């Protein structure tokens, strides 16, 4: 990394020129050719060696190299409108971080993600400790998705110990404890997140679900109204409600809920397939085929074969899985 700077950046003494040369050399069309990959949480050396990484990996790389080049580089968190992603049986609240570089008479945002941000979306500079907490939180969340609870706990506990006032590690620690059969510890973790930010709706939602599971109905009732407003913004919660309506034979309500879900997130094949399934079962085969085509267009490459199958086969398989999930012995 130092040799890279010596060759492409440090020969220039003007700080703005150094910044320009750094960004040109690192980004996708430059010498390094950095490739944005949203599922790779890497340190600065790892991101440099592999020429890839997600927003935190890229931010780590830029901050390290910019500071070595004498630039004032800081992490910036962008508070986007709630954006959700679904992986396996876990819902993820997607957040974003980039870098701001300051110099004499200039400031410049460096972001490799290609995401577009509205001018009104709040953003704030955050400390190195906060960014480090998010880094460990990402690693913990990835371990959690693999059901590797010991590794997830190690990363998330490290993130929480940094004392950065980031709520995410505490929320994910609560999920680890809950999945490990430790409801009391899960409650403590969710409450710790709410102590940092009393309006963190993700923490509220998880705490609400915990109280319901533990049949602590008075505590759940205190959170019910706030959680309901939060859930209406979540497309996957709307999809879950649409599935319930479908099971009750209320096709119109199921389809209306899915329309609302797709309006909030129009790039997920899972939502379009849910719409195709509801329309197929309601008897509207033409609309169902159109929705399946949209699912195929939105599907990642590794799911293309799945959504390329006939609609009736996919629907029957989905119905069988739904019936199976409610049975004690089903193979």
SERO-4910 file (N, C-alpha, C, O; in steps of 0.05 Angstrom, whole numbers):
BEGIN
 pado doro    nc1    nc2    nc3   cac1   cac2   cac3    cc1    cc2    cc3    oc1    oc2    oc3
  Unk    A     17    -24      0      0      0      0     17     25      0     12     45    -14
  Unk    A     39     24     16     57     47     16     71     51    -11     74     73    -20
  Unk    A     79     29    -23     91     30    -50     72     41    -70     80     56    -88
  Unk    A     47     34    -68     26     44    -86     24     75    -84     23     89   -104
  Unk    A     23     84    -59     22    113    -54     47    127    -64     45    149    -77
  Unk    A     70    115    -59     95    127    -69     95    131    -99    106    150   -110
  Unk    A     83    111   -113     84    112   -142     63    131   -154     69    145   -173
  Unk    A     39    130   -143     16    144   -157      7    169   -143     -7    185   -156
  Unk    A     13    173   -118      0    195   -103     21    215    -91     19    239    -95
  Unk    A     40    205    -76     58    222    -61     77    240    -78     86    260    -67
  Unk    A     83    234   -103     99    252   -119     86    280   -122    100    299   -128
  Unk    A     60    282   -117     45    307   -120     43    320    -92     35    307    -73
  Unk    A     51    345    -90     52    358    -64     26    373    -57     20    376    -33
  Unk    A     11    381    -77    -15    394    -72    -35    373    -61    -38    352    -73
  Unk    A    -48    379    -39    -66    360    -26    -90    352    -43    -98    329    -44
  Unk    A   -101    372    -57   -124    366    -74   -116    348    -97   -131    330   -105
  Unk    A    -92    353   -108    -82    335   -129    -77    307   -118    -83    288   -132
  Unk    A    -66    305    -94    -63    278    -82    -89    264    -80    -91    240    -85
  Unk    A   -110    278    -71   -136    266    -68   -146    256    -95   -156    234    -98
  Unk    A   -144    274   -115   -153    266   -142   -139    242   -152   -151    223   -163
  Unk    A   -112    241   -149    -97    218   -159   -103    193   -143   -103    171   -155
  Unk    A   -109    195   -117   -116    172   -101   -142    160   -111   -144    135   -115
  Unk    A   -162    176   -115   -188    166   -123   -186    154   -151   -198    134   -157
  Unk    A   -172    167   -169   -169    157   -196   -154    130   -196   -162    112   -211
  Unk    A   -134    128   -180   -117    103   -179   -132     79   -167   -127     56   -175
  Unk    A   -150     85   -148   -162     62   -133   -188     53   -146   -194     29   -146
  Unk    A   -204     71   -157   -231     63   -166   -231     45   -190   -209     39   -201
  Unk    A   -255     36   -198   -257     13   -217   -242     17   -243   -232     -3   -254
  Unk    A   -240     41   -253   -226     45   -279   -196     52   -275   -182     56   -294
  Unk    A   -187     52   -250   -159     60   -244   -140     36   -243   -147     14   -251
  Unk    A   -117     41   -232    -96     21   -231   -104     -2   -213   -101    -26   -220
  Unk    A   -115      4   -189   -123    -17   -171   -149    -31   -181   -151    -55   -179
  Unk    A   -167    -15   -192   -192    -27   -202   -209    -39   -181   -217    -62   -183
  Unk    A   -215    -23   -160   -231    -33   -137   -259    -41   -147   -272    -27   -161
  Unk    A   -268    -65   -138   -294    -76   -145   -313    -76   -121   -306    -90   -101
  Unk    A   -335    -62   -122   -353    -61   -100   -368    -88    -97   -380    -98   -116
  Unk    A   -367    -99    -73   -380   -125    -67   -393   -122    -40   -379   -121    -19
  Unk    A   -420   -121    -39   -434   -113    -15   -432   -134      8   -440   -128     30
  Unk    A   -423   -158      2   -422   -179     23   -394   -184     33   -389   -203     48
  Unk    A   -374   -167     25   -347   -172     34   -338   -150     54   -331   -128     45
  Unk    A   -338   -156     79   -329   -137    100   -299   -142    105   -292   -163    116
  Unk    A   -282   -123     97   -253   -128     97   -239   -105    111   -248    -82    113
  Unk    A   -215   -111    122   -197    -91    132   -185    -76    108   -188    -84     85
  Unk    A   -171    -54    113   -158    -39     92   -138    -56     76   -139    -56     51
  Unk    A   -119    -71     89   -101    -88     74   -115   -110     58   -107   -116     36
  Unk    A   -136   -121     69   -151   -142     55   -165   -131     30   -164   -143      9
  Unk    A   -177   -107     34   -190    -94     11   -170    -87    -11   -176    -89    -35
  Unk    A   -146    -78     -3   -126    -71    -22   -116    -97    -37   -113    -96    -61
  Unk    A   -112   -118    -22   -101   -143    -34   -121   -156    -53   -113   -166    -74
  Unk    A   -147   -155    -46   -167   -168    -62   -180   -149    -83   -194   -158   -100
  Unk    A   -174   -123    -79   -185   -102    -97   -216   -103    -97   -229    -99   -117
  Unk    A   -227   -109    -73   -256   -110    -71   -264   -106    -42   -248   -104    -24
  Unk    A   -291   -104    -38   -301   -100    -11   -328    -86    -12   -336    -74    -32
  Unk    A   -342    -86     11   -367    -70     13   -361    -42     22   -337    -33     21
  Unk    A   -381    -27     30   -377      1     36   -357      5     59   -342     24     59
  Unk    A   -358    -13     79   -339    -10    102   -311    -17     93   -292     -4    101
  Unk    A   -308    -38     77   -282    -46     67   -269    -24     51   -246    -18     54
  Unk    A   -285    -12     33   -275     10     17   -268     34     34   -247     47     30
  Unk    A   -285     41     53   -280     63     71   -255     59     87   -239     77     90
  Unk    A   -251     34     97   -226     28    112   -201     33     94   -182     45    103
  Unk    A   -203     25     69   -180     28     50   -175     57     45   -152     66     46
  Unk    A   -196     73     39   -192    101     32   -182    117     56   -164    133     53
  Unk    A   -193    112     79   -185    127    103   -156    122    109   -140    140    114
  Unk    A   -147     96    108   -119     89    114   -100    102     94    -80    114    102
  Unk    A   -107    100     68    -88    110     48    -88    141     47    -67    153     43
  Unk    A   -112    153     50   -114    182     49    -98    194     73    -84    214     69
  Unk    A   -101    183     96    -87    193    119    -56    190    116    -41    208    124
  Unk    A    -48    168    104    -20    164     99     -9    184     79     15    191     79
  Unk    A    -27    194     62    -19    214     42    -22    243     53    -20    262     38
  Unk    A    -27    245     80    -29    271     92    -56    285     90    -58    309     95
  Unk    A    -77    270     83   -104    281     80   -120    276    105   -116    256    119
  Unk    A   -139    293    110   -158    291    133   -182    275    124   -201    287    113
  Unk    A   -182    249    128   -203    231    118   -219    221    142   -207    212    162
  Unk    A   -246    222    140   -263    213    162   -286    196    152   -295    200    129
  Unk    A   -295    178    169   -318    162    162   -344    178    164   -346    196    181
  Unk    A   -363    172    146   -389    186    146   -411    165    144   -410    148    126
  Unk    A   -430    165    162   -453    148    161   -476    162    147   -482    185    153
  Unk    A   -488    148    128   -511    159    113   -536    145    123   -538    121    120
  Unk    A   -554    160    135   -579    148    146   -599    148    124   -614    167    120
  Unk    A   -600    126    109   -618    124     86   -647    118     96   -651    110    118
  Unk    A   -666    124     78   -693    114     83   -692     84     88   -675     71     75
  Unk    A   -708     74    106   -706     45    113   -705     28     88   -724     28     72
  Unk    A   -684     13     85   -681     -5     62   -676    -33     73   -658    -37     90
  Unk    A   -691    -52     63   -690    -79     74   -680    -99     54   -683    -95     30
  Unk    A   -667   -119     64   -658   -141     48   -665   -167     62   -666   -168     87
  Unk    A   -669   -188     47   -676   -214     59   -655   -234     51   -650   -239     28
  Unk    A   -643   -247     71   -624   -269     67   -631   -292     85   -633   -289    110
  Unk    A   -635   -315     73   -644   -339     88   -670   -332    102   -689   -323     90
  Unk    A   -671   -336    128   -696   -330    144   -692   -305    161   -706   -301    181
  Unk    A   -673   -288    153   -666   -265    169   -671   -239    152   -663   -238    129
  Unk    A   -683   -220    165   -687   -194    152   -665   -175    161   -658   -173    184
  Unk    A   -653   -161    141   -631   -143    147   -639   -115    141   -651   -109    121
  Unk    A   -633    -97    160   -636    -68    155   -610    -58    144   -589    -58    157
  Unk    A   -611    -48    119   -587    -41    105   -579    -12    112   -595      6    110
  Unk    A   -554     -8    120   -543     18    125   -519     24    107   -511      6     93
  Unk    A   -508     48    109   -487     54     90   -466     73    103   -473     90    120
  Unk    A   -441     70     95   -420     87    105   -401     94     82   -396     77     65
  Unk    A   -392    119     81   -372    127     61   -351    145     74   -349    144     99
  Unk    A   -336    160     58   -314    175     69   -316    204     59   -322    210     36
  Unk    A   -310    223     78   -307    251     70   -278    259     75   -266    254     96
  Unk    A   -266    271     55   -238    281     57   -238    311     57   -251    324     39
  Unk    A   -225    323     77   -224    352     80   -196    362     73   -176    349     78
  Unk    A   -195    386     61   -170    398     55   -173    428     55   -195    438     60
  Unk    A   -152    444     50   -154    473     50   -173    482     28   -167    481      4
  Unk    A   -197    491     36   -216    501     17   -232    481      2   -246    488    -17
  Unk    A   -231    455     10   -247    435     -4   -255    412     15   -242    407     35
  Unk    A   -277    399      8   -285    374     21   -297    357     -1   -310    367    -19
  Unk    A   -292    331      1   -299    313    -21   -309    287    -10   -296    275      7
  Unk    A   -332    278    -19   -344    252    -11   -334    230    -30   -337    234    -54
  Unk    A   -324    209    -19   -315    186    -36   -333    162    -30   -335    154     -7
  Unk    A   -346    152    -50   -365    130    -47   -363    113    -72   -368    122    -94
  Unk    A   -358     88    -68   -354     69    -91   -379     53    -97   -379     38   -116
  Unk    A   -400     55    -80   -423     37    -82   -440     42   -107   -453     23   -116
  Unk    A   -440     66   -117   -458     73   -139   -486     78   -130   -504     83   -147
  Unk    A   -491     78   -104   -518     84    -94   -524    113    -97   -507    130    -95
  Unk    A   -550    119   -101   -558    147   -103   -572    155    -77   -588    140    -66
  Unk    A   -565    179    -68   -576    188    -42   -591    214    -46   -583    232    -61
  Unk    A   -615    216    -33   -630    240    -34   -615    262    -18   -602    256      2
  Unk    A   -618    287    -26   -605    309    -12   -614    311     17   -599    319     34
  Unk    A   -639    303     22   -650    306     49   -642    283     68   -649    285     91
  Unk    A   -629    263     58   -622    240     75   -600    249     95   -579    258     86
  Unk    A   -605    245    121   -585    254    141   -559    239    138   -558    216    131
  Unk    A   -537    253    143   -511    241    143   -495    255    165   -499    278    172
  Unk    A   -476    240    176   -460    251    198   -432    238    199   -429    214    192
  Unk    A   -413    254    206   -386    243    210   -386    226    236   -398    234    255
  Unk    A   -372    204    235   -371    186    258   -342    180    265   -324    183    249
  Unk    A   -338    172    290   -311    167    300   -300    141    288   -314    125    277
  Unk    A   -273    138    291   -261    113    282   -272     90    299   -275     68    289
  Unk    A   -277     95    325   -287     73    342   -315     65    332   -321     41    333
  Unk    A   -331     84    324   -358     77    313   -356     60    288   -370     40    285
  Unk    A   -338     69    270   -334     54    245   -323     26    251   -331      6    238
  Unk    A   -306     23    271   -295     -3    278   -317    -21    289   -318    -45    284
  Unk    A   -335     -8    305   -358    -24    315   -376    -34    292   -385    -57    293
  Unk    A   -380    -17    272   -396    -26    249   -382    -49    234   -394    -67    224
  Unk    A   -355    -47    233   -339    -67    219   -343    -94    234   -349   -114    221
  Unk    A   -339    -95    260   -343   -119    275   -373   -128    274   -379   -152    274
  Unk    A   -391   -109    274   -419   -116    272   -426   -130    246   -440   -150    246
  Unk    A   -414   -121    224   -418   -134    199   -408   -163    199   -422   -182    191
  Unk    A   -384   -167    210   -373   -194    212   -391   -212    230   -395   -235    224
  Unk    A   -401   -200    251   -419   -215    269   -445   -222    256   -455   -244    259
  Unk    A   -456   -203    240   -481   -208    226   -477   -230    205   -495   -247    201
  Unk    A   -454   -230    191   -449   -251    171   -447   -278    185   -457   -298    174
  Unk    A   -434   -280    208   -433   -305    223   -460   -314    233   -467   -337    233
  Unk    A   -477   -294    240   -504   -300    249   -520   -312    226   -536   -331    231
  Unk    A   -517   -302    202   -531   -313    179   -523   -342    174   -538   -357    163
  Unk    A   -498   -349    181   -488   -376    178   -496   -394    202   -488   -417    203
  Unk    A   -510   -382    221   -517   -396    246   -493   -404    262   -494   -423    278
  Unk    A   -471   -390    258   -447   -394    275   -448   -375    299   -436   -354    299
  Unk    A   -463   -383    319   -469   -366    341   -445   -359    358   -442   -336    366
  Unk    A   -426   -378    363   -403   -370    379   -386   -348    365   -377   -329    378
  Unk    A   -381   -352    339   -366   -332    324   -381   -305    323   -369   -284    326
  Unk    A   -407   -306    319   -423   -282    318   -421   -267    345   -418   -243    345
  Unk    A   -423   -282    367   -422   -270    393   -394   -256    397   -393   -234    407
  Unk    A   -373   -269    389   -346   -257    392   -344   -231    378   -334   -211    390
  Unk    A   -352   -230    353   -350   -205    338   -368   -183    349   -360   -160    352
  Unk    A   -393   -191    356   -413   -171    365   -406   -160    393   -409   -137    399
  Unk    A   -395   -178    410   -387   -169    437   -363   -150    434   -361   -130    449
  Unk    A   -345   -156    415   -323   -137    411   -333   -110    401   -322    -89    410
  Unk    A   -353   -110    384   -364    -85    374   -377    -70    397   -374    -45    399
  Unk    A   -392    -83    414   -406    -70    436   -387    -59    457   -391    -38    468
  Unk    A   -364    -73    461   -345    -64    481   -331    -38    473   -319    -25    490
  Unk    A   -332    -32    447   -318     -7    438   -332     18    450   -320     40    449
  Unk    A   -356     15    459   -370     38    472   -375     61    453   -374     84    461
  Unk    A   -380     55    428   -382     75    407   -410     87    405   -414    106    389
  Unk    A   -429     77    420   -457     86    419   -470     78    392   -488     91    383
  Unk    A   -460     56    381   -474     44    357   -494     24    368   -487      7    385
  Unk    A   -519     25    359   -539      7    369   -539    -20    355   -547    -40    367
  Unk    A   -529    -22    331   -530    -47    315   -518    -71    329   -530    -92    330
  Unk    A   -493    -68    341   -482    -92    354   -499   -102    377   -502   -127    381
  Unk    A   -512    -84    392   -529    -93    414   -554   -108    404   -562   -128    415
  Unk    A   -565    -97    382   -589   -110    371   -582   -138    361   -597   -157    366
  Unk    A   -560   -140    347   -552   -167    336   -544   -186    359   -548   -210    357
  Unk    A   -531   -175    380   -526   -192    403   -551   -203    415   -552   -226    423
  Unk    A   -572   -186    415   -598   -196    425   -608   -219    409   -620   -238    419
  Unk    A   -605   -218    382   -613   -240    364   -597   -265    371   -608   -287    372
  Unk    A   -571   -262    375   -554   -285    381   -564   -298    407   -567   -322    408
  Unk    A   -569   -282    428   -578   -293    453   -605   -307    451   -609   -328    462
  Unk    A   -623   -294    435   -649   -306    432   -647   -333    418   -660   -352    426
  Unk    A   -631   -334    397   -628   -360    382   -614   -381    399   -617   -405    395
  Unk    A   -599   -372    419   -584   -390    436   -600   -398    461   -590   -411    479
  Unk    A   -625   -389    462   -642   -397    484   -636   -381    510   -639   -392    532
  Unk    A   -628   -355    507   -622   -339    530   -639   -313    529   -628   -291    523
  Unk    A   -665   -316    534   -683   -292    531   -676   -269    550   -679   -246    542
  Unk    A   -667   -275    574   -661   -253    593   -638   -237    582   -638   -212    583
  Unk    A   -617   -250    572   -594   -236    561   -602   -220    536   -592   -198    531
  Unk    A   -620   -232    519   -630   -218    496   -644   -192    503   -640   -171    490
  Unk    A   -661   -193    524   -675   -169    533   -655   -148    542   -659   -124    535
  Unk    A   -634   -155    557   -614   -136    565   -601   -123    541   -596    -98    541
  Unk    A   -595   -138    521   -582   -127    497   -600   -108    482   -591    -86    474
  Unk    A   -625   -115    478   -644    -97    465   -648    -71    481   -649    -50    469
  Unk    A   -650    -74    507   -653    -50    524   -628    -33    523   -630     -8    525
  Unk    A   -605    -45    520   -580    -29    518   -581    -12    492   -572     11    492
  Unk    A   -591    -24    471   -593     -9    445   -613     14    449   -607     36    439
  Unk    A   -635      9    462   -655     30    466   -645     52    486   -654     74    485
  Unk    A   -626     45    503   -614     65    521   -597     84    505   -595    108    511
  Unk    A   -584     73    484   -568     90    466   -586    107    449   -581    131    446
  Unk    A   -607     95    437   -626    109    420   -654     99    426   -661     77    417
  Unk    A   -669    114    440   -696    106    449   -715    103    425   -737     92    429
  Unk    A   -707    113    402   -725    112    379   -715     91    358   -725     91    335
  Unk    A   -697     74    366   -687     53    348   -709     32    344   -714     16    361
  Unk    A   -723     34    321   -746     17    317   -739    -13    313   -755    -30    320
  Unk    A   -715    -18    303   -706    -46    301   -704    -59    328   -712    -82    332
  Unk    A   -692    -44    347   -690    -54    374   -717    -58    386   -723    -79    400
  Unk    A   -736    -39    382   -763    -42    392   -777    -66    381   -789    -81    396
  Unk    A   -774    -70    355   -787    -93    342   -777   -120    353   -793   -137    359
  Unk    A   -751   -122    356   -740   -147    366   -748   -151    395   -754   -174    403
  Unk    A   -749   -130    411   -757   -132    439   -786   -140    441   -794   -156    458
  Unk    A   -803   -128    423   -831   -135    423   -835   -164    417   -851   -178    430
  Unk    A   -821   -175    396   -823   -203    389   -814   -221    412   -826   -242    417
  Unk    A   -793   -212    426   -784   -227    449   -805   -229    471   -810   -250    483
  Unk    A   -817   -206    477   -838   -206    498   -862   -223    490   -873   -237    508
  Unk    A   -869   -223    465   -891   -241    456   -884   -270    460   -900   -286    469
  Unk    A   -859   -277    451   -850   -305    453   -849   -314    482   -854   -337    488
  Unk    A   -842   -295    500   -841   -302    529   -868   -298    543   -870   -301    568
  Unk    A   -888   -291    528   -915   -286    538   -916   -264    559   -932   -265    578
  Unk    A   -898   -244    556   -899   -221    573   -916   -200    559   -906   -180    548
  Unk    A   -942   -204    560   -961   -188    544   -962   -159    554   -965   -141    537
  Unk    A   -961   -153    580   -962   -124    587   -938   -109    576   -942    -86    566
  Unk    A   -914   -121    576   -891   -107    565   -893   -104    535   -886    -83    524
  Unk    A   -904   -124    522   -908   -123    493   -928   -101    485   -925    -87    466
  Unk    A   -949    -99    502   -970    -79    496   -959    -50    496   -968    -33    481
  Unk    A   -939    -45    513   -928    -18    515   -913    -11    489   -910     13    483
  Unk    A   -904    -31    474   -889    -25    450   -906    -28    424   -897    -21    403
  Unk    A   -930    -39    427   -946    -47    404   -950    -25    383   -945    -30    359
  Unk    A   -959     -2    392   -965     20    373   -940     29    357   -942     33    333
  Unk    A   -918     33    371   -893     42    358   -883     20    338   -874     27    316
  Unk    A   -885     -5    346   -876    -26    329   -893    -29    304   -883    -34    282
  Unk    A   -919    -25    307   -938    -27    284   -931     -7    263   -930    -13    239
  Unk    A   -925     18    271   -918     39    251   -892     32    237   -888     37    214
  Unk    A   -873     21    252   -847     13    241   -851    -10    220   -838     -9    199
  Unk    A   -867    -29    227   -871    -53    210   -883    -45    183   -878    -58    163
  Unk    A   -901    -25    183   -914    -18    158   -894     -7    137   -900     -6    114
  Unk    A   -870      0    146   -849      9    128   -833    -14    117   -816    -11     99
  Unk    A   -836    -38    128   -820    -61    122   -833    -78    101   -854    -91    107
  Unk    A   -823    -80     77   -836    -95     56   -839   -125     62   -858   -138     53
  Unk    A   -820   -136     77   -821   -164     83   -842   -171    104   -853   -193    105
  Unk    A   -847   -151    122   -869   -155    141   -896   -154    126   -914   -170    131
  Unk    A   -898   -136    106   -922   -135     90   -925   -161     74   -948   -171     71
  Unk    A   -903   -173     65   -905   -198     50   -914   -221     69   -930   -238     61
  Unk    A   -905   -220     94   -913   -240    113   -943   -238    119   -957   -258    120
  Unk    A   -953   -213    121   -982   -209    125   -998   -218    101  -1020   -228    103
  Unk    A   -986   -213     77  -1000   -222     52  -1002   -252     51  -1022   -263     41
  Unk    A   -982   -266     61   -983   -295     62  -1005   -305     81  -1018   -325     75
  Unk    A  -1008   -291    103  -1029   -298    122  -1057   -294    109  -1075   -310    112
  Unk    A  -1060   -271     94  -1085   -266     80  -1090   -287     59  -1113   -295     55
  Unk    A  -1069   -296     46  -1071   -316     25  -1081   -343     37  -1099   -356     26
  Unk    A  -1071   -350     60  -1079   -375     73  -1108   -373     82  -1122   -394     85
  Unk    A  -1118   -349     87  -1146   -345     95  -1164   -342     71  -1188   -339     74
  Unk    A  -1153   -343     47  -1169   -341     23  -1176   -313     15  -1193   -309     -3
  Unk    A  -1164   -293     28  -1170   -265     21  -1149   -255      0  -1130   -242      7
  Unk    A  -1154   -263    -25  -1135   -258    -46  -1131   -228    -51  -1108   -219    -55
  Unk    A  -1153   -213    -51  -1151   -184    -57  -1133   -170    -37  -1116   -153    -44
  Unk    A  -1137   -176    -11  -1121   -163     10  -1092   -172      8  -1074   -156     12
  Unk    A  -1088   -197      1  -1060   -207     -2  -1046   -192    -24  -1023   -184    -21
  Unk    A  -1059   -188    -47  -1047   -174    -69  -1043   -145    -63  -1022   -134    -71
  Unk    A  -1062   -132    -49  -1058   -104    -41  -1034   -100    -23  -1018    -81    -27
  Unk    A  -1030   -118     -5  -1007   -117     13   -981   -120     -3   -961   -106      3
  Unk    A   -981   -138    -22   -957   -142    -38   -951   -117    -56   -928   -111    -61
  Unk    A   -972   -104    -66   -968    -80    -81   -954    -59    -64   -935    -45    -73
  Unk    A   -962    -57    -39   -949    -38    -21   -920    -46    -16   -903    -28    -14
  Unk    A   -915    -72    -13   -888    -81     -8   -870    -75    -31   -848    -66    -28
  Unk    A   -880    -80    -56   -864    -76    -80   -859    -46    -84   -838    -38    -95
  Unk    A   -878    -30    -76   -874     -1    -79   -851      9    -61   -838     29    -68
  Unk    A   -847     -5    -39   -825      2    -21   -798    -10    -30   -777      1    -23
  Unk    A   -799    -33    -44   -775    -46    -53   -781    -61    -79   -793    -82    -79
  Unk    A   -773    -49   -101   -781    -60   -127   -759    -75   -141   -759    -78   -166
  Unk    A   -739    -85   -126   -717    -99   -139   -712   -127   -126   -690   -138   -129
  Unk    A   -732   -138   -114   -729   -164   -101   -747   -185   -114   -771   -182   -114
  Unk    A   -735   -206   -125   -750   -227   -138   -769   -241   -119   -791   -250   -128
  Unk    A   -762   -242    -93   -779   -256    -74   -807   -242    -72   -827   -256    -70
  Unk    A   -807   -216    -73   -833   -201    -72   -849   -205    -97   -873   -209    -96
  Unk    A   -836   -205   -120   -850   -209   -145   -861   -237   -147   -883   -241   -157
  Unk    A   -846   -257   -137   -856   -284   -138   -880   -287   -119   -899   -301   -125
  Unk    A   -879   -274    -96   -902   -275    -77   -927   -264    -91   -949   -274    -87
  Unk    A   -923   -242   -107   -945   -231   -122   -955   -250   -143   -979   -254   -146
  Unk    A   -937   -263   -157   -945   -283   -178   -961   -305   -165   -980   -314   -176
  Unk    A   -952   -315   -142   -965   -336   -128   -994   -328   -120  -1013   -343   -124
  Unk    A   -997   -304   -108  -1023   -294   -100  -1041   -291   -124  -1065   -298   -123
  Unk    A  -1031   -280   -146  -1047   -276   -170  -1055   -303   -182  -1078   -306   -191
  Unk    A  -1037   -322   -182  -1043   -348   -193  -1065   -362   -178  -1084   -373   -189
  Unk    A  -1063   -361   -151  -1083   -374   -134  -1110   -359   -135  -1131   -371   -130
  Unk    A  -1110   -333   -142  -1135   -318   -145  -1148   -324   -172  -1171   -316   -176
  Unk    A  -1134   -337   -190  -1145   -344   -216  -1137   -325   -239  -1146   -329   -261
  Unk    A  -1120   -306   -233  -1111   -287   -253  -1084   -297   -264  -1063   -287   -256
  Unk    A  -1085   -316   -282  -1060   -329   -292  -1043   -310   -308  -1018   -311   -306
  Unk    A  -1055   -292   -324  -1040   -274   -341  -1023   -255   -324   -999   -251   -329
  Unk    A  -1036   -243   -304  -1022   -224   -286  -1000   -239   -271   -978   -229   -266
  Unk    A  -1005   -264   -264   -986   -280   -249   -961   -285   -266   -939   -284   -256
  Unk    A   -965   -292   -292   -942   -296   -310   -926   -270   -313   -901   -271   -314
  Unk    A   -939   -248   -314   -925   -222   -316   -908   -217   -291   -885   -207   -293
  Unk    A   -919   -223   -268   -904   -219   -243   -880   -238   -241   -859   -231   -231
  Unk    A   -884   -263   -252   -862   -282   -252   -839   -272   -270   -816   -276   -264
  Unk    A   -846   -259   -292   -826   -248   -310   -810   -226   -295   -786   -224   -299
  Unk    A   -824   -210   -279   -810   -189   -264   -792   -202   -243   -770   -192   -237
  Unk    A   -801   -224   -231   -784   -239   -212   -759   -249   -225   -737   -247   -214
  Unk    A   -762   -260   -250   -739   -270   -265   -719   -247   -271   -695   -250   -269
  Unk    A   -730   -224   -278   -713   -201   -284   -697   -191   -260   -674   -183   -262
  Unk    A   -710   -193   -236   -698   -182   -211   -680   -203   -198   -665   -196   -180
  Unk    A   -683   -228   -206   -668   -249   -192   -638   -248   -197   -630   -243   -219
  Unk    A   -622   -252   -176   -593   -254   -180   -586   -278   -197   -603   -297   -201
  Unk    A   -563   -278   -208   -555   -299   -227   -557   -327   -216   -565   -346   -230
  Unk    A   -551   -330   -190   -552   -357   -179   -580   -367   -173   -584   -390   -165
  Unk    A   -601   -350   -178   -628   -359   -174   -643   -360   -201   -667   -365   -201
  Unk    A   -629   -355   -223   -643   -353   -249   -656   -380   -256   -678   -380   -266
  Unk    A   -642   -402   -251   -654   -428   -257   -679   -434   -241   -698   -445   -252
  Unk    A   -679   -426   -216   -702   -430   -199   -727   -416   -210   -748   -428   -213
  Unk    A   -724   -390   -216   -747   -375   -226   -753   -380   -255   -773   -371   -266
  Unk    A   -736   -395   -269   -740   -403   -297   -760   -426   -300   -767   -432   -322
  Unk    A   -767   -438   -278   -786   -461   -279   -815   -452   -283   -821   -429   -279
  Unk    A   -833   -470   -291   -861   -463   -296   -874   -453   -270   -867   -462   -248
  Unk    A   -892   -434   -273   -904   -421   -250   -920   -440   -233   -918   -440   -209
  Unk    A   -936   -458   -246   -952   -476   -230   -935   -495   -213   -942   -502   -190
  Unk    A   -911   -502   -223   -893   -519   -208   -882   -504   -184   -879   -515   -162
  Unk    A   -874   -479   -188   -864   -462   -166   -885   -458   -145   -878   -459   -121
  Unk    A   -909   -453   -153   -931   -447   -133   -937   -472   -117   -939   -470    -93
  Unk    A   -939   -495   -130   -944   -520   -116   -922   -526    -96   -927   -535    -74
  Unk    A   -898   -522   -104   -875   -526    -86   -876   -508    -62   -871   -516    -40
  Unk    A   -882   -482    -67   -884   -462    -45   -907   -470    -26   -903   -468     -2
  Unk    A   -929   -479    -36   -951   -487    -19   -944   -511     -2   -951   -513     21
  Unk    A   -929   -530    -14   -920   -554      1   -902   -546     23   -903   -557     45
  Unk    A   -883   -526     18   -865   -517     38   -879   -503     61   -872   -507     84
  Unk    A   -900   -488     54   -916   -474     75   -930   -494     93   -930   -491    117
  Unk    A   -941   -515     81   -955   -535     96   -935   -551    113   -941   -558    136
  Unk    A   -911   -555    102   -891   -571    116   -880   -556    140   -874   -568    161
  Unk    A   -878   -529    138   -867   -513    160   -885   -515    185   -875   -510    207
  Unk    A   -910   -521    181   -928   -523    204   -931   -551    215   -945   -555    235
  Unk    A   -917   -571    203   -920   -598    212   -896   -606    230   -874   -595    227
  Unk    A   -900   -624    248   -879   -633    266   -859   -651    251   -835   -649    255
  Unk    A   -870   -670    235   -852   -689    221   -858   -686    191   -877   -697    181
  Unk    A   -841   -672    178   -844   -667    149   -817   -668    136   -799   -654    145
  Unk    A   -814   -683    115   -789   -686    101   -792   -679     72   -772   -680     57
***
